[in-house]
Amino acid sequence: MTWTTPADLRAQVQKLWDKGDLLRPCVQGAVMLPRRLRLIGPTSAELTERFDEVRVWMKDLGCNAPPHSAPRYRIVMREFRHRVLGVNAVPDEVWLDTLDHALALIGKQKDARRFASLVQLTREQHPVLLPWLEKRPLNALALADAWQRLLNVVSWLQSHPHPGIYLRQVDLAGVDSKFIEANRGVLSELLDLALPLDAIDASATGANQFCRRYGFKDKPLRIRFRLLDARVALLPNGCEQDISLTQAAFEQLDLPLRRVFMTENEINFLAFPAVPGSLVIFGAGYGFEAFAGVAWLHQCDLYYWGDIDTHGFAILDQLRAQFSHVQSLLMDHATLMAHQTQWGQEPQPLLRDLPRLTPDETALFNDLRDNKLRVGVRLEQERIGFGWVQRALADLKA
């Protein structure tokens, strides 16, 4: 039987709740207009052939129920005439007349009262945030226990724009750096509504740039590198020149360097052979934006060594957007073909074009992307023979 049941009606109302449609009007104090629910009832033939089942269905639906047990919806009846059964009334429409009825039907009265308290609290303290409550009522309910603390953070930043301190230094009752970090997403949406434009760095987007966007100090990026020339040292003689500096300190380096290598693999970084006037950067973890302000890199020969696969070439293409003079190292056809026994498989090759590759790089990228050598060919950089690496670097020195 496909006739609508009370459970079907409750499911329809639950869907309205899940979409926020029942709570949303409460933000503006609007009254819910009567809403018609979908009703599937017996056809004319079924009314005649299954009349006893129809009567049971009507009873289950709540037709003619006494006032104290009446359902939370209004049933509109229509007249049904039959030459044997006479005149009868059957359900034709079902309506929700009030918000209270809708909430009672799905047991959400307590949640609705809690949401109303959040609306009132927000209206008193930060009415500018009411549109957020209207847009995300269920998110607000989920944050009910933390809502006052979130409003306190908004108030604090209104009083302290561009604070220039670490999150750990915010001194608010019940608010610590972990609370702010855990709620960066919702706080970003609230602060964007509550703060003036000049208190927001619009160029900083995403949860990872929360501090920069709202003027907090952020954990400094650190760049790890090895000096590859014993004559160029920052640490005392005999010490391994494996050094990590803040981004700002790295920008200020003034060393007699001719070449800079970048590799994404830590073992390759640690085992990288000595090269006169050179250093190697371990690129994992901080992305190329960390090098945006390093002006002296433009004065060096710059080499990128990545995996020979479509994503390796995509990283090279991305790096060239910032440093157009960067050259690839050991990412060529000869290296790939010399290590066929070491080939692996790239799980999800990149399919888009890469406009910043050289003609030779583009040809190899196309071979990989189009599976001309084998499906999903990949040669990871650490699988290249060390002697092959040494000979390539010797050619650069020459």
DOGUBA-959056 format. One record per residue: residue in one letter; x, y, z of N, C-alpha, C in turn. Coordinates in steps of 0.001 Angstrom, whole numbers, padded with zeros to 6 digits, always signed. Layout:
<recs>
AXYZXYZXYZ...
</recs>
This chain:
<recs>
M+000851-001195+000000+000000+000000+000000+000882+001239+000000T+000591+002173-000875+001407+003379-001007+000715+004597-000412W-000360+004385+000327-001069+005528+000909-000218+006154+002010T-000319+007469+002135+000471+008211+003110+000113+007800+004535T+001134+007556+005328+000951+007187+006733+001352+008355+007633P+000981+008295+008915+001460+009325+009844+002991+009435+009863A+003675+008293+009725+005141+008337+009681+005636+009105+008458D+004921+008962+007332+005295+009713+006129+005139+011208+006369L+004063+011589+007050+003825+013007+007329+004908+013555+008258R+005266+012769+009271+006334+013220+010170+007661+013339+009426A+007900+012427+008495+009144+012490+007708+009193+013764+006870Q+008046+014181+006348+008003+015425+005574+008330+016624+006455V+007790+016620+007676+008057+017730+008591+009509+017689+009057Q+010044+016492+009281+011442+016362+009666+012354+016918+008576K+011990+016709+007343+012783+017247+006232+012773+018769+006251L+011630+019354+006571+011561+020819+006694+012493+021292+007809W+012520+020532+008915+013422+020876+010020+014873+020766+009576D+015208+019672+008918+016594+019440+008511+017091+020504+007546K+016211+021093+006776+016589+022177+005853+016612+023536+006544G+016189+023574+007808+016151+024841+008539+014906+025663+008275D+013980+025135+007495+012804+025926+007097+011865+026230+008255L+011860+025413+009303+010977+025676+010433+011549+026739+011370L+012870+026801+011491+013499+027758+012396+013790+029108+011741R+014046+029080+010455+014498+030293+009775+013566+031489+009983P+012236+031327+009866+011356+032490+010054+011407+033068+011461C+011852+032272+012437+011875+032744+013826+012857+033887+014027V+013887+033957+013189+014900+035001+013357+014282+036376+013171Q+013372+036498+012233+012711+037778+011963+011376+037894+012680G+011044+036912+013506+009783+036958+014233+008568+036721+013354A+008768+036080+012212+007660+035845+011288+006828+034652+011760V+005558+034683+011427+004651+033585+011746+004656+032607+010582M+004731+031329+010896+004722+030335+009832+003348+030285+009179L+003330+030413+007898+002072+030300+007156+001670+028834+007063P+000372+028548+006994-000056+027149+006838+000655+026507+005652R+001091+025292+005867+001868+024588+004850+001195+023247+004550R+000966+023002+003274+000305+021771+002868+001328+020648+002740L+000999+019508+003315+001851+018337+003201+001368+017443+002067R+002273+016646+001570+001938+015753+000467+001113+014576+001005L+000009+014308+000331-000878+013219+000745-001190+012337-000448I-000918+011053-000299-001286+010071-001319-002348+009164-000704G-003533+009192-001255-004636+008394-000738-005125+007383-001757P-006153+006644-001391-006682+005612-002294-007332+006226-003528T-007209+005502-004620-007881+005917-005853-009369+005603-005738S-010141+006078-006734-011582+005810-006723-011859+004316-006729A-011062+003568-007513-011254+002123-007559-010933+001487-006214E-009872+001964-005558-009494+001410-004263-010531+001731-003198L-011133+002911-003297-012190+003263-002346-013342+002269-002414T-013614+001794-003603-014717+000844-003788-014301-000574-003420E-013118-000970-003889-012711-002368-003750-012080-002688-002390R-011542-001663-001704-010814-001923-000453-011328-001008+000659F-012627-000887+000734-013216+000101+001625-012842-000165+003078D-012779-001410+003502-012419-001706+004888-010980-001260+005197E-010093-001467+004217-008701-001017+004406-008632+000501+004460V-009494+001141+003665-009535+002604+003667-009943+003115+005044R-010907+002471+005656-011370+002905+006978-010254+002765+008016V-009489+001668+007933-008348+001498+008846-007317+002583+008603W-007043+002873+007346-006066+003926+006986-006492+005278+007533M-007784+005587+007398-008292+006865+007894-008174+006951+009414K-008433+005839+010092-008316+005828+011547-006872+006052+011970D-005930+005367+011298-004515+005541+011607-004063+006978+011359L-004623+007584+010318-004243+008956+009969-004758+009951+010993G-005774+009576+011747-006289+010460+012791-007606+011102+012459C-008275+010658+011429-009578+011222+011087-010569+010939+012222N-011325+011946+012580-012365+011828+013609-011805+011448+014977A-010518+011730+015215-009953+011457+016535-010499+012457+017540P-010678+012061+018812-011158+012993+019838-010149+014122+020047P-010600+015284+020522-009732+016468+020635-008443+016220+021396H-008503+015430+022480-007305+015236+023303-006241+014389+022601S-006623+013673+021581-005644+012840+020876-005555+013181+019395A-006071+014339+019021-006054+014733+017607-004621+014911+017127P-004322+014565+015884-002972+014758+015349-002632+016240+015244R-001340+016515+015059-000873+017909+014991-000980+018468+013584Y-001815+017893+012794-002054+018413+011452-003564+018425+011202R-003952+019252+010251-005379+019400+009920-005680+018620+008644I-006702+017780+008711-007093+016965+007565-008329+017582+006916V-008233+017854+005646-009363+018356+004864-009983+017170+004138M-011276+016988+004329-011968+015834+003761-012670+016213+002455R-012914+015221+001647-013731+015400+000457-014829+014333+000446E-015884+014669-000224-017035+013759-000243-016841+012661-001281F-017224+011459-000873-017125+010300-001764-018489+009612-001796R-019043+009493-002990-020370+008885-003148-020252+007521-003816H-021007+006584-003291-021007+005240-003841-022430+004699-003825R-022816+004011-004892-024206+003584-005034-024603+002570-003965V-023612+001855-003412-023925+000880-002363-023576+001441-000984L-022380+002095-000908-021882+002571+000384-022463+003921+000782G-023035+004610-000178-023628+005909+000113-022594+007013+000110V-022858+008052+000873-021978+009221+000922-021011+009056+002085N-019700+009212+001792-018653+009131+002809-017647+010255+002581A-016881+010542+003601-015822+011554+003492-014467+010876+003635V-013538+011242+002763-012185+010693+002808-011172+011839+002800P-009976+011631+003370-008964+012683+003397-008568+013121+001986D-008482+014426+001823-008095+014998+000532-006834+015847+000639E-006656+016530+001788-005492+017392+001996-005068+017290+003459V-003769+017520+003702-003245+017605+005059-002457+018902+005184W-002731+019655+006277-002102+020958+006459-001449+021062+007829L-000301+021733+007860+000282+022209+009112-000146+023653+009285D-000878+023952+010345-001412+025307+010501-000495+026219+011296T+000286+025657+012238+001137+026498+013082+002507+025855+013253L+003461+026685+013639+004806+026188+013924+004778+025246+015117D+003971+025576+016112+003879+024703+017290+003432+023300+016918H+002464+023215+016024+001995+021907+015582+003115+021145+014861A+003852+021842+014010+004945+021201+013276+006019+020689+014232L+006373+021514+015222+007412+021118+016171+006960+019951+017035A+005703+019990+017450+005187+018904+018286+005160+017588+017529L+004892+017659+016242+004791+016444+015439+006114+015688+015402I+007236+016416+015456+008558+015764+015378+009343+015911+016679G+008712+016418+017729+009360+016502+019037+010512+017468+019116K+010398+018625+018456+011493+019592+018423+011166+020869+019193Q+010185+020831+020105+009812+022050+020833+010982+022586+021661K+011700+021691+022343+012810+022125+023190+013919+022760+022361D+014247+022149+021224+015281+022710+020348+014865+024078+019820A+013591+024220+019485+013113+025502+018965+013206+026592+020038R+012890+026236+021275+013010+027225+022365+014468+027620+022566R+015350+026646+022429+016776+026962+022590+017251+027875+021461F+016782+027610+020256+017162+028482+019142+016625+029888+019360A+015405+030006+019866+014827+031330+020136+015680+032094+021147S+016246+031372+022129+017113+032044+023103+018410+032518+022451L+018934+031744+021497+020128+032179+020767+019840+033423+019941V+018679+033449+019313+018281+034619+018523+018192+035846+019419Q+017556+035698+020582+017410+036837+021488+018759+037322+021987L+019626+036381+022347+020966+036740+022817+021733+037495+021737T+021641+037014+020519+022347+037657+019405+021748+039020+019097R+020445+039130+019165+019790+040415+018905+020228+041458+019924E+020471+041034+021153+020879+041973+022195+022343+042373+022076Q+023184+041428+021659+024625+041698+021679+025206+042045+020312H+024779+041305+019279+025338+041516+017934+024249+041317+016881P+023312+042230+016766+022228+042040+015787+022721+041878+014354V+023956+042336+014084+024502+042205+012735+024701+040736+012353L+024701+039850+013356+024911+038427+013101+023614+037658+012881L+022476+038323+012995+021199+037628+012802+021075+036980+011424P+021586+037601+010359+021512+036922+009053+022226+035568+009046W+023298+035438+009836+023978+034138+009911+023077+033100+010559L+022379+033482+011627+021451+032561+012277+020329+032157+011328E+019897+033111+010524+018822+032818+009576+019304+031869+008487K+020554+032010+008106+021116+031169+007048+021463+029780+007561R+021942+029690+008813+022441+028412+009345+021825+028107+010713P+020522+027970+010791+019900+027760+012109+020335+026473+012796L+020485+025395+012051+020878+024142+012688+022335+024171+013135N+023189+024882+012397+024575+025062+012838+024611+025819+014163A+023749+026843+014259+023690+027606+015503+023260+026727+016667L+022278+025878+016431+021828+024966+017495+022963+024043+017936A+023713+023545+016986+024821+022651+017316+025891+023365+018143L+025947+024693+018005+026948+025492+018718+026360+026180+019946A+025168+025783+020352+024449+026506+021409+025283+026650+022677D+025966+025584+023092+026745+025643+024331+027926+026604+024225A+028404+026823+023003+029571+027692+022802+029180+029079+022301W+027893+029316+022075+027479+030542+021365+027889+031813+022102Q+027677+031859+023420+028057+033071+024153+029548+033324+024061R+030347+032269+024119+031800+032456+024003+032186+032932+022605L+031486+032443+021587+031755+032921+020223+031415+034402+020103L+030297+034803+020704+029934+036226+020683+030967+037053+021441N+031521+036482+022505+032552+037204+023265+033805+037425+022426V+034163+036425+021622+035326+036581+020737+035061+037688+019722V+033857+037717+019177+033496+038779+018231+033604+040141+018912S+033069+040260+020117+033136+041533+020848+034580+041946+021088W+035417+040965+021469+036821+041277+021756+037528+041811+020521L+037285+041189+019388+037961+041646+018165+037414+042985+017686Q+036159+043266+017958+035650+044599+017635+036384+045665+018453S+036741+045313+019692+037450+046255+020560+038954+046248+020332H+039465+045177+019705+040906+045046+019489+041190+044670+018027P+040868+045537+017070+041156+045198+015661+042671+045114+015438H+043068+044211+014542+044497+043992+014279+045265+043811+015592P+044940+042819+016392+045531+042735+017735+047034+042557+017752G+047609+041892+016741+049056+041738+016692+049623+040869+017793I+048826+039939+018312+049282+039002+019330+048945+037590+018867Y+049490+036599+019576+049140+035218+019276+047782+034891+019897L+047083+033915+019300+045795+033489+019850+045922+033107+021318R+047068+032549+021688+047288+032132+023075+047191+033306+024043Q+047383+034521+023562+047404+035696+024425+046042+036360+024581V+045025+035869+023893+043670+036409+024068+043188+036017+025458D+042815+037000+026256+042434+036753+027646+040931+036956+027817L+040176+035873+027601+038725+035896+027733+038287+034694+028555A+037360+034892+029454+036890+033795+030297+036299+032683+029438G+036770+031457+029647+036243+030309+028927+036725+030187+027504V+037597+031089+027079+038091+031075+025699+039600+030889+025726D+040060+029836+025075+041499+029637+024929+041821+029468+023452S+043098+029315+023156+043501+029234+021746+042912+028006+021069K+042766+026898+021806+042196+025697+021203+040733+025923+020826F+040000+026664+021661+038605+026974+021338+038524+027787+020053I+039358+028800+019936+039334+029639+018728+039735+028819+017508E+040790+028022+017646+041251+027219+016511+040193+026211+016080A+039501+025612+017048+038483+024620+016704+037275+025234+016028N+037081+026540+016210+035895+027214+015652+036273+028280+014628R+037432+028098+013976+037879+029108+013013+036881+029306+011876G+036257+028217+011425+035338+028326+010293+034153+029210+010607V+033459+028922+011715+032278+029715+012058+032680+031117+012499L+033798+031239+013212+034239+032574+013613+034563+033443+012402S+035133+032859+011373+035415+033634+010166+034134+034209+009576E+033077+033395+009531+031812+033878+008980+031203+034962+009859L+031309+034807+011169+030759+035807+012084+031569+037102+012041L+032887+036968+012057+033738+038163+012057+033627+038935+010753D+033455+038241+009653+033289+038938+008374+032032+039798+008370L+031026+039406+009143+029801+040202+009268+029959+041335+010274A+030741+041077+011329+030754+042008+012461+031865+043047+012407L+032960+042766+011694+034098+043677+011688+034056+044625+010487P+034602+045817+010643+034713+046717+009483+035706+046165+008471L+035569+046579+007226+036416+046042+006163+037894+046278+006430D+038233+047427+007052+039651+047723+007264+040257+046903+008402A+039450+046076+009077+039965+045191+010123+040185+043776+009613I+040001+043573+008308+040098+042243+007716+041076+042277+006551D+041974+041328+006509+042867+041163+005358+042170+040213+004373A+041496+040791+003387+040677+039994+002472+041501+039053+001614S+042803+039286+001496+043640+038412+000667+043954+037087+001364A+043726+037024+002674+043969+035792+003435+042659+035034+003563T+042595+033874+002954+041361+033089+002958+041622+031681+003463G+040566+031039+003930+040684+029666+004410+041052+029615+005884A+040725+028484+006499+040949+028322+007938+042428+028468+008308N+043328+028040+007431+044753+028093+007742+045293+029515+007798Q+044538+030476+007238+044996+031861+007249+044130+032732+008158F+043474+032093+009132+042615+032814+010065+043386+033925+010786C+044553+033598+011292+045324+034587+012057+045670+035800+011203R+046167+035545+010029+046541+036663+009158+045322+037487+008774R+044188+036828+008534+042983+037550+008086+042514+038556+009137Y+042641+038190+010412+042107+039064+011461+043190+039713+012316G+044422+039700+011828+045474+040502+012436+046165+039901+013632F+046085+038569+013795+046845+037913+014850+048242+037555+014351K+049161+037393+015268+050446+036803+014910+050213+035329+014594D+050927+034838+013627+050775+033441+013249+052098+032716+013466K+051990+031407+013633+053192+030597+013746+054034+030803+012493P+055271+031252+012640+056061+031565+011438+056374+030316+010623L+056333+030465+009318+056767+029383+008446+058266+029185+008615R+058663+027938+008599+060088+027641+008716+060541+026921+007448I+061701+027305+006983+062266+026733+005764+063521+025950+006139R+063532+024699+005714+064662+023827+006032+065541+023690+004798F+066841+023826+004991+067760+023728+003859+069095+023166+004326R+069874+022675+003362+071237+022206+003608+072184+022968+002697L+073251+023480+003270+074308+024081+002465+075186+022966+001920L+075432+022993+000607+076110+021893-000078+077578+022192-000382D+078068+023320+000125+079452+023738-000123+080106+023990+001235A+081156+023213+001564+081807+023348+002871+082389+024734+003082R+082631+025446+001986+083192+026794+002120+082134+027829+002461V+080883+027445+002327+079769+028345+002654+079041+027733+003842A+079301+028272+005024+078765+027660+006239+078148+028712+007143L+077063+028320+007812+076450+029163+008838+076738+028632+010233L+077009+027330+010321+077324+026699+011597+078830+026432+011673P+079373+026200+012863+080823+025963+013002+081294+024802+012134N+082559+024835+011765+083147+023776+010943+082921+022411+011584G+082613+021430+010758+082388+020081+011235+080931+019781+011530C+080121+020817+011624+078687+020614+011864+077962+020392+010542E+076996+019489+010558+076143+019306+009377+075341+020591+009161Q+075405+021116+007956+074746+022396+007653+073271+022177+007270D+072568+021435+008127+071131+021185+007962+070427+022174+008887I+069814+023195+008304+069378+024369+009075+067908+024659+008785S+067179+025092+009815+065809+025576+009641+065745+027021+010122L+065220+027888+009279+065072+029300+009621+063620+029713+009405T+063225+030761+010097+061915+031337+009792+061948+031911+008387Q+060776+032058+007830+060681+032620+006484+061361+033983+006419A+061124+034816+007432+061702+036163+007435+063220+036105+007471A+063789+035194+008266+065244+035080+008339+065815+034536+007036F+065119+033575+006422+065575+033006+005160+065627+034087+004080E+064664+034986+004101+064647+036075+003115+065881+036964+003237Q+066469+037041+004452+067590+037949+004687+068959+037313+004475L+068973+036028+004100+070267+035375+003876+071073+036121+002808D+072369+036232+003067+073271+036867+002096+074510+035985+001983L+074419+034986+001109+075477+033989+000965+075938+033929-000483P+077169+033545-000711+077687+033434-002090+077186+032147-002758L+075947+032169-003198+075315+030988-003782+075048+031218-005266R+075242+030154-006050+074955+030206-007489+073739+029357-007837R+073552+028256-007098+072476+027329-007432+071662+027008-006186V+070355+026823-006392+069450+026374-005332+068629+025229-005895F+068611+024131-005174+067828+022955-005561+066646+022811-004606M+065524+022333-005130+064346+022032-004311+063942+020584-004538T+063689+019872-003445+063213+018505-003564+062121+018269-002524E+061142+017415-002858+060021+017136-001968+060263+015896-001109N+061364+015224-001311+061626+013974-000603+062738+014185+000421E+062471+013808+001691+063429+014120+002746+064723+013327+002596I+064636+012074+002195+065864+011289+002018+066715+011887+000909N+066103+012276-000192+066868+012948-001247+067511+014222-000718F+066766+014945+000115+067290+016179+000718+068525+015878+001566L+068426+014841+002403+069530+014530+003316+070754+013967+002587A+070509+013224+001503+071610+012567+000787+072113+013380-000405F+071568+014573-000595+071930+015358-001777+073434+015609-001781P+074134+015290-002889+075602+015419-002934+076061+016865-002822A+077319+017012-002449+077921+018343-002369+077984+018969-003761V+077657+020257-003816+077730+021021-005060+078275+022398-004699P+079338+022862-005350+079909+024167-005001+078876+025294-005134G+078908+026216-004187+078070+027405-004244+076581+027115-004287S+076151+026068-003557+074758+025633-003692+074142+025291-002339L+072820+025295-002309+072069+024735-001191+070868+023987-001742V+070291+023098-000919+069093+022355-001295+068015+022630-000258I+066807+022847-000723+065667+023133+000144+064768+021908+000206F+064349+021569+001417+063350+020511+001598+061987+021183+001475G+061269+020872+000375+060060+021631+000046+058792+021140+000691A+058802+020014+001401+057556+019452+001913+056996+020325+003026G+055687+020541+002981+055020+021109+004136+054649+022564+004050Y+055414+023395+003334+055078+024808+003398+054702+025428+002063G+054801+024724+000988+054321+025265-000277+055179+026416-000769F+054927+026829-001993+055804+027816-002609+055522+029241-002154E+054376+029467-001491+054106+030826-001007+055159+031238+000024A+055807+030273+000661+056846+030596+001646+058033+031302+000999F+058197+031147-000306+059359+031724-000994+059027+033018-001735A+057784+033488-001585+057345+034638-002380+058210+035875-002153G+058653+036066-000908+059435+037270-000611+060926+037080-000642V+061395+035937-001139+062844+035658-001144+063431+036180-002453A+063814+037455-002440+064269+038110-003677+065549+037490-004209W+066444+037044-003318+067739+036547-003797+067621+035240-004581L+066491+034526-004452+066312+033315-005260+066269+033634-006748H+065846+034832-007085+065787+035225-008496+067184+035423-009086Q+068181+035535-008207+069548+035744-008693+070316+034427-008818C+069695+033315-008444+070364+032004-008491+069760+031140-009592D+070570+030195-010060+070011+029139-010901+069163+028253-009995L+067904+028055-010353+066953+027356-009491+066526+026055-010175Y+066598+024937-009438+066260+023621-009989+065211+022952-009099Y+064229+022353-009751+063219+021595-009017+063345+020120-009395W+063409+019260-008381+063498+017822-008586+062276+017176-007937G+061389+016690-008777+060189+016023-008287+060019+014661-008928D+058937+013990-008583+058634+012695-009187+058349+012869-010680I+058684+011863-011456+058311+011882-012873+056922+011254-012988D+055934+012096-012810+054532+011726-013021+053779+013013-013313T+052505+012911-013594+051772+014114-014012+051728+015149-012890H+051622+014702-011637+051552+015658-010536+052907+016295-010258G+053985+015564-010504+055294+016172-010374+055468+017330-011342F+055011+017139-012579+055097+018229-013555+054134+019360-013213A+053016+019037-012567+052080+020094-012145+052714+020977-011076I+053469+020376-010169+054161+021162-009143+055205+022065-009794L+055945+021512-010755+056928+022317-011496+056245+023492-012195D+055107+023224-012832+054351+024285-013510+053907+025352-012513Q+053484+024940-011336+053054+025880-010308+054228+026732-009826L+055376+026101-009627+056558+026835-009176+056986+027869-010206R+056838+027539-011479+057240+028489-012529+056348+029726-012560A+055153+029626-012010+054302+030815-011925+054938+031859-011013Q+055786+031413-010098+056448+032322-009154+057896+032601-009547F+058553+031566-010074+059942+031705-010520+060029+031152-011938S+059918+032035-012897+059840+031590-014299+061127+030937-014771H+062234+031183-014073+063523+030663-014540+063847+029289-013967V+062968+028705-013164+063272+027413-012550+063416+026340-013628Q+064399+025451-013441+064637+024351-014367+064303+023031-013672S+063927+022059-014441+063672+020733-013865+064980+019963-013791L+065068+019088-012793+066251+018256-012608+065801+016802-012539L+066404+015954-013366+066113+014510-013356+064632+014231-013563M+064007+015058-014389+062599+014854-014754+062512+014817-016281D+063258+013900-016872+063387+013864-018322+063142+012442-018830H+063019+012324-020140+062705+011042-020781+063818+010024-020564A+065072+010472-020639+066202+009544-020490+066218+008939-019083T+065992+009760-018068+065971+009260-016688+064841+008253-016504L+063677+008570-017054+062531+007668-016910+062811+006321-017567M+063328+006337-018790+063525+005089-019525+064675+004261-018945A+065612+004931-018283+066748+004206-017695+066357+003492-016407H+065146+003747-015907+064723+003164-014628+063373+002453-014757Q+063187+001750-015871+061893+001089-016093+061571+000054-015021T+062586-000578-014470+062317-001591-013439+061819-000956-012139Q+061963+000339-012028+061552+001045-010808+060218+001781-010972W+059589+001602-012102+058328+002324-012327+057250+001848-011344G+056481+002789-010880+055278+002491-010112+054067+002978-010896Q+052941+003111-010217+051715+003556-010881+051130+004747-010146E+050829+005764-010911+050181+006961-010365+048675+006699-010256P+048093+006817-009034+046687+006415-008871+045689+007296-009601Q+045906+008604-009614+044953+009531-010249+045728+010568-011052P+046105+010248-012269+046881+011192-013084+046119+012493-013348L+046886+013560-013488+046333+014870-013815+046033+014925-015304L+044900+015514-015671+044491+015522-017078+044561+016897-017723R+044633+017957-016932+044614+019300-017528+045967+019631-018160D+045969+020635-019034+047206+021085-019665+048034+021903-018674L+049358+021903-018874+050277+022665-018031+051037+023643-018927P+050661+024906-018942+051190+025855-019942+052628+026294-019716R+053211+026058-018538+054541+026612-018249+055670+025601-018448L+055362+024432-018979+056408+023436-019221+057152+023759-020511T+058418+023314-020578+059185+023443-021812+058658+022422-022826P+059035+022541-024098+058576+021554-025094+058933+020116-024725D+060167+019882-024240+060554+018519-023869+059738+018022-022674E+059537+018892-021695+058738+018518-020524+057293+018244-020919T+056765+019071-021806+055387+018878-022261+055229+017544-022975A+056222+017193-023797+056151+015917-024519+056128+014745-023545L+056969+014798-022506+056992+013717-021528+055703+013710-020706F+055243+014892-020319+053977+014984-019565+052833+014379-020374N+052771+014684-021662+051711+014131-022507+051811+012613-022615D+053046+012101-022712+053215+010640-022749+052655+009992-021484L+052893+010644-020338+052407+010109-019056+050892+010243-018955R+050400+011412-019293+048962+011680-019170+048157+010794-020109D+048693+010584-021307+047951+009827-022328+048280+008339-022307N+049049+007914-021288+049361+006487-021105+050049+005873-022330K+050946+006637-022944+051618+006146-024142+052712+005130-023814L+053242+005195-022597+054299+004264-022210+053725+003046-021499R+052759+003319-020632+052029+002304-019876+050991+003063-019059V+049992+002393-018600+048943+003085-017853+049502+003581-016517G+049398+004899-016318+049745+005492-015029+051193+005394-014626V+052122+005562-015564+053546+005439-015227+053953+006512-014214R+054734+006051-013239+055262+006975-012228+056646+006509-011807L+057602+007446-011781+058928+007161-011250+059178+008119-010088E+059154+007579-008886+059404+008412-007712+060878+008788-007643Q+061129+009997-007170+062486+010542-007234+063491+009701-006440E+063055+009093-005310+063999+008320-004515+064346+006970-005129R+063679+006604-006222+063966+005343-006902+065014+005489-008013I+065445+006716-008230+066472+006953-009246+067840+006581-008670G+068638+005852-009439+069954+005411-008973+070817+006573-008526F+071540+006399-007414+072315+007510-006865+073454+007911-007799G+074026+006927-008484+075062+007269-009451+074519+008149-010566W+073293+007871-010970+072647+008693-012010+072496+010133-011515V+072129+010283-010240+071996+011622-009647+073347+012325-009642Q+074376+011628-009221+075708+012240-009148+076185+012686-010521R+075944+011864-011539+076388+012236-012894+075634+013465-013405A+074332+013548-013075+073550+014714-013513+074083+015985-012865L+074427+015896-011581+074963+017077-010894+076368+017411-011385A+077136+016396-011735+078471+016639-012294+078365+017398-013615D+077368+017061-014412+077164+017779-015673+076831+019246-015422L+076068+019516-014351+075765+020906-014019+077036+021644-013617K+077873+020988-012813+079113+021632-012375+079995+021954-013574A+080013+021024-014531+080864+021230-015706+080370+022404-016527
</recs>
